[in-house]
Amino acid sequence: MDKPAVVVLFGGRSSEHSISSATAGGVLRAIDRERFRVIPVGITREGAFVLEEDDPDKFTLDPAHMPEVADNGTRILWPEAAGEHGLRVRQVDGAIDDLGDVDVVLPILHGPHGEDGTIQGFFDTLELPYAGGGVLDSALCMDKHFMKIALQAAGVPVAPWVTVRKREWSGDPDATADVARRAAAFSFPWFVKPARAGSSVGVSKVHGPEELAAALEIAFAEDDKVLVEEGLRGREIEVGVLEGRGGASDRASLPGEIVLTTREFYDFEGKYLGGDGVDVVCPAELAGSEIDALQRMALEAFEAVAGQGLARVDFFLSEDGPVVNELNTMPGFTPISMFPKCWIASGLTYSALISELVDTARERGAA
């Protein structure tokens, strides 16, 4: 019990449950056991907090059998009052076991109910230190509509878009035509995406007006607010950002690049299921001036949303310079994901990157 205790929290109620679980497998395998005592806590798709096995192999990313948090009958009992850090678990037979004090929660959750400020507010209320984004930046970046507004207000360029709400679109041809009229100034292709989802879930590439209705239907199945964006032309570049520690400035990683060969766009299959047609390259082949511009804008975007902990800033590098596509406050964090790859290329190991997030959270909690 002399080591700092880290709750690795994963799963969740969103459509990205399995990706979060796969990320947990990588984190559980790589976290520094010499420094930290690890408590794996899973959230089932129904929202139950359960004590999980400390077994990385259980959560290996397998396209044929995606990992999942099953309800094993245990229930995590969080501290009952602010200032208390004791964690307990109610076993299946009703017995309650003490798991000791928690020093940091590492919420590797993606999507609603985890990456949107809700779980962050819960831990703020309990006064439990946690890694990653806070309430404000998590909520802003989860909602692509408000994220774009915040970035625009700070002078950070974003792709042109219109926002469509479910109540405005009934699915009939007239409603679809009205959306098309609102986006008429955009050149094709368009991207239609849920405002509050990630991992390219519910995203479609639209080549003409005839494809818009089907794309809206797919996106509205994930969220009642949808963005129609102009598809920008340029290289797809991603930069990792880490919050500065001890009064130091925030840091930006070397950029990585998503290189599409035969795939239309970087969709869910290409990201996680080993689909052909995409290469993840880090570091990207860029001129020094391009690297400087991307890193500078990544830090500006992080500041614009009051970022804390970490973020991955996604760009299109056009002929006129970089344009921010989005920020992810808990980006894909498997060992093969872009965020770790960028920091590994910048000199941090995967294990050291996890330690960096935990140490930053501990410092913030102490302050």
Buried (B, 14 or more C-beta within 10 A) or exposed (E): EEEBBBBBBBBBBBBBBBBBBBBBBBBBBBBBEEBBBBBBBBBBBEEBBBBBEEEBEBBBBEEEEBBBBEEBEBBBBBBEEEEBBEBBBBEEEEEEEEBEEBBBBBBBBBBBEBBBBBBBBBBBEBEBBBBBBBBBBBBBBBBBBBBBBBBEEEEBBBBBBBBBEBEEBEEEEEBBEEBBEBBEEBEEBBBBBBBBBBBBBBBBBBEEBEBBBEBBBBBBEBBBBBBBBBBBEBBBBBBBBBBEBEEEEBBBBBBBBBBBEEBEBBBBBBBBEEBEBBEBBBBBEBEEEBBEBBBEBBBBBBEBBEBBBBBBBBBBBBEEBBBBBBBBBBBBBBBEBBBBBBBBBBEBEBBBBBBBBBBBBBEBBEE
